[in-house]
Amino acid sequence: MLKRSTAVFAALLAASALLQPLAHADGLSDITQRGTLKVAVPQDFPPFGSVGPDMKPRGLDIDTAALLAQRLNVKLELTPVNSTNRIPFLTTGKVDLVISSLGKNPEREQVIDFSKPYAPFYLAVFGPPDVAIGSLDALKGKTISVTRGAIEDIELSKVAPPEAIIKRFEDNNSTIAAYLAGQTDLIASGNVVMTAISERNPKRIPAMKIKLKDSPVYVGLNKNEPQLLAKVNEIIDAAHADGSLDKNSQTWLKQPLPADL
């Protein structure tokens, strides 16, 4: 039994030794030497990522990937992914980074690392720019359209004053239609949905009034890549300072970059 246990332990040590170089691989050097940055991006989640009429990928995440590649002075190679396979593509080495409307949570933080945020993703109460809503109390007497049972319905119900009139609809299209038709003063939804509204009805372009839940998006990286993480964060900081991130937000989300991002 002792010999068998010793053999098993020795095998584990050998396997660990084999994996060690991978765990501490220098991803930044690999990208620089290869001359290519491989990035996982969405293809069916506009405005973060979709396929344009010219059959080329476009969106906020695609522009962010291009910005990183440009400032790393390498070529960009995009790999379309969905919400299920985007992290496995990273951890198995198929891509260097995930830029795919990726939110941070404790479960994901056990598997991968995250950069600083590069774009907003949030739920909020929105309304016309000329409607002044500075606090939750200002929702008193206002009608707010929301999709029944959605997370924005849950979050709004937690904080809205009793005097607010919440009109619940059975699907997103009905919620949006009620706001666009002027049946409600305000709408509770996500900032991505607001982009669609802005494109459909410029006269009712919604501006954020009350933020309900904040979940910005980040670049995903493999763990144990301190040089690559530091470089990505350096580029994000520079793009924040020079207005590049704000330009992306204005272009794709039709909203300025939040001051607290």
N, C-alpha and C positions, 0 to 999 in steps of 0.2 A: 504493500500500500504506500509506504514511504517513497519507494522508487517511482511509483506512478505519479504521486503528488509532485515530486521534484521535477519529473519530466514535463508535467502539465505547466508548472510554474515557469520552467525554462522556455517552454513554447510561447507562453504569454509574454515573457520578457523580449523574446525575439520578435514577436509580432509588433510589440510596442516600439521596438527600435526601428523596425521597418516603416512604421507610420509616422515616426517623429519628424523626419524631414518634411513630410507633407503638411504636418500640423504647423510647422514654422516656415513654410515656404514664403518667399518674398514676392507677393503678388505684384507689387509695383514694379519691381525689376523685370518680372516676367512680361508685363504689359509693355514696358519700354523697349525691351530687347526684341519682343515679337513685332512691335510697331502697330499693334492692333488692340483696341479695347472691345471686349465682348460683353454686350449688355442685354439682359432679358427685359423686354418691354411688352406692354399690353397691345393687343390689336383689336379688341372689341369693347373698349371702355372709354368712349369719347367723353370729355375732351383730353383725357390723359394719353390715350393712344387708340388710333383707328387706322383704317386703310382709306386713303383719299381717292377721288375720282381718277387720278393718274395711277392708281394701284400701288402707290408708295405710302409707307407709314408716316403718320403725322400726329401731332399732339404735344402736350406739355412735357410728357415724359420723354418723347423722342427728342425734343429740343434740349432738354436737360442732359440727355446722353450725349448729344452732339456737342454741347458746351464743354462737358468733361473731356471728351476726346480731343477737342480743339486745344484746350488748355494743357492737356498732357502731350500735345503734339504727336498724336498717333491717329491712325485710321479707326473708323467706327464700324463694328460688326453687330448688327441687331438680330436678336433671336426672339420671335413672337412667343409669348407664354400666356397662360391663364392663371387664375388665382390659386389653382390646385398645384400646378407644377413649377411655379416660379421659384420657390425656395429650393426644392430638390435640384433644379437646374444649376443653382448656385453651389450647393453643397457637394454635388458630384463633379464639379469642375467644368461643366459645359459653358459657363459664363463667368466673367470676373465680377460683375455687379448685377444687382436687380434694381431697376428703376421702373416700377410698375405700381404706382399709387399704393405703395406699401406702408401700412400703418404699423406702429410699434405696440407690442403687448408682451407681458411677462413670458408667455409660452414661446414666442418667437425669439425673445432675447436669450433664451437658453440654447438656441441653435445657431443664430447668426448675430452679427453686430450691425449697428445702425449709424449712419452719418448724422450730421445735424439736419434739421428739416429744410426742405427746399421749396415746398409749396403748401398752401393751406388745404385742408379738407375738414369741413365742419358742418354741423347742423345749426340752423338759426331761424329766427323770424325775420322775414324780408318784407319790404314794401316799397312804394314809390319814393324816389329821392326827396320829394317835397313834403313827405309825411314825417313829422318830428316824433321820434320814439326814443327817449333817452334812458328809460328805465322800465322795469317790469310794471310799475304802477301806471305807466302811460298806455299799457295794453287794456286798461279798463274801458269798457264800452266799444272796443274795437272787435271786428269780426276777423277771425283767422281761419283760413282753410288749411286742412291737414289730412293726410291719408290715414284712415282708421287703422289702429294697431301698429303703425310703423314706429320706429324708434323715436322719430321726431314727435309723434303723438304722445308717446310715453314721457319724453323729456319735457315737452311743453306743459303737459298736465301736472307735472311736479311743481312747476314754478309760476304758472299763470295765475293772476288774481281771479277770484270768483266772478268778478264783473266782466272778465273777458269772455267773448262769445266764440267758442271753438266750434267750427263747422267741420264735421268729419265726413270724408268721402271714401268710397270703396276702392279707388285706385288712384295712381299718380296723375293720370291724364285728367280725371275729373277734378282733382285738387287744383291742378294747374289751370284748367279751363275756368273754374269758378273765380280764380284770382284775375285772369286775363279779361274776363267779362265784367269785372267790377262788382261781382256778387259778394266779395269779401274785401276788406281793407288791406289785409296782410296775408302772407302765406308762410307756413313753417315747412322747411324742407332742407335739402343739402345744397351746398354751393355749386355742385356739378349740375344739378337740376336747374339752378338759377341761370346757368349759362344757356341752356336750351330755351328758357323763357325769354331771355334777352334777344336771342336770334329770331324768335317767333313774333314778338311784339315789342318793338323798340319804345313804344309809348308807355309801356308798363314795366320798363326795366327795373328789376328789383334791387334795392340796396339793403345791405345788412342792417338790422335794427337791434336785435338781441341775440347774442350767441348762446346756443343751448348746449352744445357738446363739441369739443375741439379734438380733432384727431389728424394732425398734419401728416404729411407723407415724407418718407426718408429713403435714402439709398441703402440697399442691403448689401452687406459684405460678409465674406467668410470670417470666422473668428481667427484670432492669432495673426492678424494682418495689420499691425500697428502703423507701418509706413504707408500702406495704401489708405488706411482710414484717415491718417493725418493729412495726406495729400488731398483726398476727396473733400474733407472739411475745409482745408485751405482754399480750395477752388470755390466751394459754396460760400464761404465768407467773402471772398473777393467779388463773386457775382452778386451777392447781396449788397455790398458796398457800392458797386458801380452801376446798379440798377438793372442788371440782366435778369435777375429773378423776378423783379417787379414787372419787367417787360413781358416775360413769359406768362405771369399771372394775368396781366391786362389782356394779352392776346387770346389766351385760351379759356380763362375763367371769367373774363369781363369784370374783374374786380382787382383793386390794388392789393399788393402784398400786405397782409396785416402787420401793424407796427410791432406786435408782440410775437411774431414768428421767430 
